[in-house]
Amino acid sequence: MVTQYQQQQNLPPTATVAFLSSQKKDEKLDESCQTLNSLVSAPLPAEETSFSEEAVSDQRPEGGPLAWLHVVGGFLLFFNSWGILNTLGVFQTYYESGALFTTSSSTISWIGAVQAFLLLLVGLLVAPIYDRGYLRLLLAVGLFGVIFGHMMLSICTEYWQVMLSQGFCIGIGAGCLFVPCISILPTYFSSKLGLTVGLASSGSSVGGVIYPIVLNELLNRIGFAWSVRVLGFIALVTLLVPLSVMRMRAPPQRLRAFIDWYVFVSLPAVYFVQLTRDKNMLGTRIGMGCSMMAFGLLAGAPGAGAILGTTEPLRWSGVWLYCGLACFSSGLMYFVLRFYIWVQTYSRGLEHSSNREQ
């Protein structure tokens, strides 16, 4: 056929070769276009489709009944972890009275110190367990530790018994509750995260107000044993709510660091020791300080969350100004009060000296 076409057109042999090569190039181009069209019209592979569905499912709900129930659950977890810890001042005062056992104030303060230490230490150790999806296990263990510790504390008569029940058992239980209450909310909220975390963390302040008042009012009415049992029953009822409603929505994308080196350069814990000159009163002052800090947390975290806002851009400058003014005003109040106490003490000393001279 090509020969006939060559004879009809009187083409030389070289033209025939060029014609054949151009025809082959056109055929290859057509095949390439067909292959490209088939690739474009083909559906995505199964792996890419599943990745897209996973990305869609990872979007936070930003509200809804279930998400806000987790805010309530986080509030109650803070209520029964740091809120219970804030009752140490009332317990310290009762133990110092000698009604249960007799020992020094500095020795009694070890009970609260161990409880606070275990709350943070156990939270560090159980974080990998939470990262692997065992939320309900941590809630169940924490509920058991807090309730069992209170019930055992109600029948204690010796110092070492109180240390085991209140210091170790309640401390370990509260530590198991501490990690879920700060880790679950970021999986349900993004733009409203500051507000929801502030609302949840205010549970520690509410617990720090309610638990000491309840214990202080009941001690003289129904005695130490039943007063502590009432605290245990309050914790039982309030902890059943997060145990029932809280679910892990998605596991963390990466495991937490086992050691946070920031705690070794944090100065507030060191400065807190300087609240008193008498080491024997250190435990009492720390308990009183925790109770006072509860009032600050009650307004501080929700206020900062409200100033931060829920939509982009977040008002971080307002939060910094709010925190700076709060620190400045509190420092000024502390200076004025200390100066007033010093003036009163100095004037009384002068008055006492003048009376002695007369």
C-alpha positions as CSV (number, residue, x, y, z in Angstrom):
1,M,0.0,0.0,0.0
2,V,2.8,2.3,0.8
3,T,4.5,1.4,-2.4
4,Q,1.4,2.2,-4.4
5,Y,1.1,5.6,-2.6
6,Q,4.8,6.2,-3.4
7,Q,4.4,5.3,-7.1
8,Q,1.3,7.6,-7.4
9,Q,3.0,10.5,-5.7
10,N,6.4,9.8,-7.3
11,L,8.1,10.2,-3.9
12,P,11.7,9.2,-3.2
13,P,12.6,6.4,-0.8
14,T,13.7,8.8,1.9
15,A,10.3,10.5,1.9
16,T,8.7,7.1,2.4
17,V,10.8,6.5,5.6
18,A,9.9,9.9,6.9
19,F,6.2,9.3,6.3
20,L,6.3,5.9,8.1
21,S,8.2,7.4,11.1
22,S,5.7,10.2,11.4
23,Q,2.8,7.8,11.2
24,K,4.3,5.7,14.1
25,K,4.7,8.9,16.2
26,D,1.1,9.7,15.7
27,E,0.0,6.2,16.7
28,K,2.2,6.4,19.9
29,L,0.7,9.8,20.7
30,D,-2.8,8.4,20.4
31,E,-2.0,5.6,22.7
32,S,-0.5,8.0,25.3
33,C,-3.6,10.1,25.2
34,Q,-5.9,7.1,25.7
35,T,-3.7,5.9,28.6
36,L,-3.9,9.4,30.2
37,N,-7.7,9.6,29.8
38,S,-8.1,6.1,31.4
39,L,-5.9,7.2,34.4
40,V,-7.9,10.4,34.9
41,S,-11.3,8.7,34.7
42,A,-10.3,5.8,36.9
43,P,-11.5,5.9,40.6
44,L,-9.0,6.7,43.4
45,P,-7.2,3.7,45.0
46,A,-8.7,2.3,48.2
47,E,-5.9,3.6,50.4
48,E,-6.4,7.2,49.2
49,T,-10.2,7.0,49.7
50,S,-9.8,5.7,53.2
51,F,-7.3,8.5,54.0
52,S,-9.8,11.1,52.8
53,E,-12.6,9.6,55.0
54,E,-10.2,9.5,58.0
55,A,-9.4,13.2,57.5
56,V,-13.0,14.1,57.4
57,S,-13.8,12.0,60.5
58,D,-11.0,13.8,62.3
59,Q,-12.8,17.1,62.2
60,R,-13.8,18.2,65.7
61,P,-17.5,18.6,66.4
62,E,-17.1,22.0,68.0
63,G,-20.3,21.5,70.1
64,G,-23.3,19.3,70.4
65,P,-24.7,17.4,73.4
66,L,-21.9,14.8,73.5
67,A,-19.1,17.4,73.3
68,W,-20.6,19.5,76.1
69,L,-21.2,16.4,78.2
70,H,-17.4,15.9,78.1
71,V,-17.0,19.5,79.4
72,V,-19.2,18.5,82.3
73,G,-17.2,15.4,82.8
74,G,-13.9,17.3,82.8
75,F,-15.4,19.7,85.3
76,L,-16.2,16.9,87.6
77,L,-12.8,15.2,87.2
78,F,-11.1,18.5,88.2
79,F,-13.7,18.7,91.0
80,N,-12.6,15.4,92.4
81,S,-8.8,15.7,91.8
82,W,-7.6,19.1,92.6
83,G,-10.8,20.0,94.4
84,I,-10.1,17.2,96.9
85,L,-6.5,18.3,97.2
86,N,-7.7,21.7,98.4
87,T,-9.2,20.2,101.5
88,L,-5.8,19.7,103.0
89,G,-6.0,22.8,105.1
90,V,-9.1,21.6,106.9
91,F,-7.6,18.1,107.4
92,Q,-4.3,19.6,108.6
93,T,-6.1,21.7,111.2
94,Y,-8.1,18.7,112.5
95,Y,-5.0,16.5,112.7
96,E,-3.1,19.1,114.6
97,S,-5.8,19.2,117.2
98,G,-4.8,15.7,118.3
99,A,-8.3,14.3,118.1
100,L,-7.1,11.4,115.8
101,F,-3.4,11.1,116.6
102,T,-0.6,13.1,118.0
103,T,2.4,14.2,116.0
104,S,4.1,17.4,114.8
105,S,2.7,19.7,112.1
106,S,5.6,19.1,109.8
107,T,5.0,15.4,110.0
108,I,1.3,15.9,109.3
109,S,2.1,18.0,106.3
110,W,3.7,15.0,104.6
111,I,0.2,13.5,104.1
112,G,-0.8,16.3,101.8
113,A,2.6,16.5,100.2
114,V,2.5,12.8,99.3
115,Q,-1.0,13.2,98.0
116,A,-0.1,16.2,95.8
117,F,3.1,14.5,94.6
118,L,1.3,11.3,93.6
119,L,-1.4,13.2,91.8
120,L,1.2,14.7,89.5
121,L,3.5,11.7,89.4
122,V,0.8,9.2,88.6
123,G,-0.5,11.5,85.9
124,L,2.9,11.4,84.3
125,L,3.0,7.6,84.4
126,V,-0.5,6.9,83.1
127,A,-0.3,9.3,80.2
128,P,1.1,6.5,77.9
129,I,-1.9,4.4,79.0
130,Y,-4.3,7.1,78.0
131,D,-2.5,7.5,74.6
132,R,-3.3,3.9,73.9
133,G,-7.0,4.4,74.3
134,Y,-7.6,3.1,77.9
135,L,-9.7,6.1,79.0
136,R,-12.4,4.1,80.8
137,L,-9.9,2.0,82.6
138,L,-8.2,5.1,84.0
139,L,-11.6,6.5,85.0
140,A,-12.6,3.3,86.8
141,V,-9.3,3.0,88.6
142,G,-9.3,6.6,89.6
143,L,-12.9,6.3,90.9
144,F,-12.0,3.3,92.9
145,G,-8.9,4.9,94.4
146,V,-10.7,8.1,95.5
147,I,-13.7,6.3,97.0
148,F,-11.8,3.5,98.6
149,G,-9.3,6.0,100.1
150,H,-12.0,8.0,101.7
151,M,-13.8,5.0,103.1
152,M,-10.5,3.7,104.6
153,L,-9.7,7.2,105.9
154,S,-12.9,7.2,107.9
155,I,-11.8,4.3,110.0
156,C,-8.2,5.3,110.5
157,T,-6.8,6.0,114.0
158,E,-3.1,6.1,113.4
159,Y,-0.8,8.4,111.4
160,W,0.5,5.6,109.1
161,Q,-3.0,4.5,108.3
162,V,-4.0,8.1,107.3
163,M,-0.8,8.3,105.2
164,L,-1.7,5.1,103.3
165,S,-5.4,6.0,102.7
166,Q,-5.3,9.7,102.1
167,G,-1.7,10.2,100.9
168,F,-1.3,7.2,98.7
169,C,-4.7,5.8,97.8
170,I,-6.5,9.1,97.2
171,G,-3.4,10.5,95.6
172,I,-3.0,7.6,93.1
173,G,-6.8,7.7,92.3
174,A,-6.7,11.5,91.7
175,G,-3.7,11.0,89.5
176,C,-5.6,8.6,87.3
177,L,-8.3,11.2,86.9
178,F,-6.0,14.1,86.2
179,V,-4.8,13.1,82.7
180,P,-8.2,12.4,81.1
181,C,-9.7,15.7,82.3
182,I,-7.0,17.8,80.5
183,S,-6.6,15.6,77.4
184,I,-10.1,14.7,76.3
185,L,-11.4,18.2,75.4
186,P,-9.0,19.0,72.6
187,T,-10.4,16.1,70.6
188,Y,-13.9,17.7,70.7
189,F,-13.2,21.4,70.5
190,S,-10.8,23.6,68.5
191,S,-12.1,27.2,68.3
192,K,-13.9,27.0,71.6
193,L,-11.0,25.1,73.3
194,G,-10.0,28.0,75.6
195,L,-13.5,28.5,76.8
196,T,-14.2,24.8,77.4
197,V,-10.9,24.1,79.2
198,G,-11.5,27.2,81.4
199,L,-15.0,25.9,82.3
200,A,-13.7,22.4,83.0
201,S,-10.7,23.6,85.1
202,S,-12.9,25.7,87.2
203,G,-14.1,22.5,88.7
204,S,-10.9,22.4,90.8
205,S,-11.9,25.8,92.3
206,V,-15.5,24.8,92.9
207,G,-14.3,21.6,94.6
208,G,-11.8,23.5,96.6
209,V,-14.6,25.6,97.9
210,I,-17.3,23.0,98.4
211,Y,-15.2,20.1,99.9
212,P,-13.6,22.2,102.7
213,I,-16.9,23.9,103.6
214,V,-18.7,20.5,103.8
215,L,-15.9,18.9,105.8
216,N,-15.6,21.9,108.2
217,E,-19.3,22.1,108.8
218,L,-19.8,18.3,109.4
219,L,-16.8,17.7,111.7
220,N,-18.5,19.1,114.7
221,R,-21.9,17.7,113.9
222,I,-21.4,14.1,112.8
223,G,-17.8,13.5,113.6
224,F,-14.7,12.8,111.5
225,A,-15.6,9.3,110.3
226,W,-19.0,10.2,108.8
227,S,-17.8,13.5,107.5
228,V,-15.1,11.8,105.5
229,R,-17.7,9.2,104.3
230,V,-19.9,12.1,103.1
231,L,-17.0,13.4,101.0
232,G,-16.6,9.9,99.6
233,F,-20.3,9.7,98.7
234,I,-20.1,13.1,97.0
235,A,-17.1,11.9,95.0
236,L,-18.9,8.7,94.1
237,V,-22.0,10.4,92.7
238,T,-20.1,13.0,90.8
239,L,-17.5,10.6,89.3
240,L,-20.2,8.3,88.0
241,V,-21.1,11.0,85.4
242,P,-17.8,11.1,83.6
243,L,-17.5,7.4,83.8
244,S,-20.8,7.0,82.0
245,V,-20.5,9.7,79.3
246,M,-16.9,10.2,78.5
247,R,-15.5,8.4,75.5
248,M,-12.2,8.7,73.7
249,R,-13.0,10.1,70.2
250,A,-9.6,9.6,68.6
251,P,-6.3,8.5,70.0
252,P,-3.5,11.0,70.1
253,Q,-1.4,11.4,66.9
254,R,1.8,11.1,68.9
255,L,2.8,9.8,72.3
256,R,3.7,12.3,75.0
257,A,7.2,13.0,76.2
258,F,7.9,11.0,79.3
259,I,9.7,13.8,81.0
260,D,8.8,17.5,80.9
261,W,12.0,19.3,81.8
262,Y,10.2,22.6,82.4
263,V,9.3,21.4,86.0
264,F,12.9,21.6,86.9
265,V,13.2,25.3,86.2
266,S,9.7,26.4,87.5
267,L,10.2,28.8,90.4
268,P,6.7,29.3,91.9
269,A,7.0,26.0,93.8
270,V,10.3,27.2,95.4
271,Y,8.9,30.6,96.2
272,F,5.8,29.0,97.8
273,V,8.0,27.7,100.6
274,Q,8.8,31.2,101.7
275,L,5.2,31.9,102.9
276,T,6.2,31.2,106.4
277,R,9.3,31.4,108.6
278,D,8.3,28.6,110.9
279,K,8.9,25.2,109.2
280,N,6.5,23.5,111.6
281,M,3.7,25.6,110.2
282,L,4.6,25.0,106.6
283,G,1.9,22.3,106.0
284,T,-0.8,24.5,107.5
285,R,0.2,27.5,105.4
286,I,0.3,25.4,102.2
287,G,-3.2,24.1,102.9
288,M,-4.5,27.6,103.5
289,G,-2.7,28.8,100.3
290,C,-4.3,26.1,98.2
291,S,-7.7,27.1,99.5
292,M,-7.0,30.8,98.6
293,M,-5.7,29.8,95.1
294,A,-9.0,28.0,94.5
295,F,-10.8,31.3,94.5
296,G,-8.3,32.7,92.0
297,L,-8.7,29.7,89.7
298,L,-12.5,30.0,89.9
299,A,-12.4,33.3,88.1
300,G,-9.0,33.2,86.3
301,A,-9.4,30.3,83.9
302,P,-12.9,31.1,82.7
303,G,-12.1,34.8,82.5
304,A,-9.0,34.1,80.3
305,G,-11.0,31.8,78.1
306,A,-13.8,34.4,77.6
307,I,-11.2,37.1,76.7
308,L,-9.4,34.7,74.3
309,G,-12.6,34.2,72.3
310,T,-13.9,31.4,70.2
311,T,-13.2,32.6,66.6
312,E,-10.0,33.4,64.8
313,P,-8.0,35.5,65.4
314,L,-7.8,34.7,69.0
315,R,-7.2,37.7,71.3
316,W,-3.9,36.6,73.0
317,S,-2.9,40.1,73.7
318,G,-6.0,40.6,75.8
319,V,-5.2,37.4,77.8
320,W,-1.6,38.6,78.4
321,L,-2.8,42.0,79.6
322,Y,-5.4,40.2,81.8
323,C,-2.8,38.0,83.4
324,G,-0.3,40.8,83.8
325,L,-2.8,43.0,85.5
326,A,-3.9,40.2,87.8
327,C,-0.3,39.4,88.8
328,F,0.5,43.1,89.3
329,S,-2.6,43.7,91.4
330,S,-2.0,40.6,93.5
331,G,1.6,41.6,94.1
332,L,0.5,45.1,95.1
333,M,-2.1,43.8,97.5
334,Y,0.5,41.4,99.0
335,F,3.0,44.3,99.5
336,V,0.4,46.6,101.1
337,L,-0.8,43.8,103.5
338,R,2.7,42.9,104.5
339,F,3.6,46.5,105.0
340,Y,0.4,47.0,107.1
341,I,1.3,44.0,109.2
342,W,4.8,45.2,109.7
343,V,3.6,48.7,110.8
344,Q,1.1,47.1,113.2
345,T,3.8,44.8,114.7
346,Y,6.3,47.7,115.0
347,S,3.8,50.0,116.7
348,R,2.8,47.3,119.1
349,G,6.4,46.7,119.9
350,L,7.0,50.3,120.6
351,E,3.9,50.5,122.8
352,H,5.0,47.4,124.7
353,S,8.5,48.9,125.2
354,S,7.0,52.2,126.5
355,N,4.7,50.4,128.9
356,R,7.7,48.4,130.3
357,E,9.7,51.6,130.8
358,Q,6.8,53.2,132.7
